């Protein structure tokens, strides 16, 4: 089975063909094809190839399944004996993609 390590959104992901992953939001719509060209490494039955920092000519094809927002994270601040209380919420946007082919 072929694996790859890609970089997107400031994070690195170890992926295989057919995986469904949640990544930082991309400016694409549902059903679009997307190509990851920042491939750090490819691991398959023939061995491992590593880039410095990226592998030239390597790419990963993926299909966008959906864009959405994660569950709300609440942030609560309080200063005792001062009457200060603050509650904020944040929903991180994401893009869900399904990995197609890995070429190197």
PALUMKE-325166 format. One record per residue (C-alpha): residue in three letters; z, y, x. Coordinates in steps of 0.05 Angstrom, whole numbers, plus 5000, padded with zeros to 4 digits. Layout:
# residues N
alaZYX/...
This chain:
# residues 104
unk500050005000/unk498250695025/unk503651235030/unk503251955051/unk507952525065/unk505553185036/unk508353885036/unk508154334975/unk512654884949/unk516654885014/unk518754165005/unk516253495032/unk514852884988/unk513552165006/unk508451914956/unk504151304941/unk498051214898/unk499851204824/unk506551574833/unk508652104782/unk512652664815/unk515653334794/unk513953904843/unk514754654845/unk510355014795/unk502955064811/unk498055544778/unk493955004743/unk493354764672/unk494554084641/unk489153564655/unk486453924717/unk485153574784/unk488953834844/unk488053684918/unk493753704968/unk491053865037/unk497653955073/unk498553225092/unk503753105146/unk502952355154/unk499351755126/unk502351055129/unk498250445111/unk497149725132/unk493149955193/unk498950355221/unk501651065218/unk498151725233/unk502052365242/unk499453075245/unk501553655287/unk503453945239/unk497953715190/unk492953145193/unk485853415196/unk481153135143/unk486852815103/unk487752985030/unk491152734968/unk487852774899/unk492452854839/unk491952984764/unk496353504730/unk500153184672/unk504253784648/unk507654434665/unk514654554640/unk521754784654/unk527654364676/unk534354334639/unk538454974641/unk543355064698/unk549255514680/unk552455954733/unk559456214717/unk563056744758/unk570156964748/unk575257404783/unk582257224764/unk586957764735/unk581258274732/unk577858094666/unk571157964700/unk567157384673/unk559657284680/unk555356724654/unk547956654674/unk542956114660/unk536655894698/unk531055404681/unk526855214741/unk519355144726/unk515854514750/unk509054164749/unk508653414737/unk502953074774/unk500352364780/unk497852174849/unk490751894851/unk487651724918/unk490051844989/unk484551935040/unk485452025115/
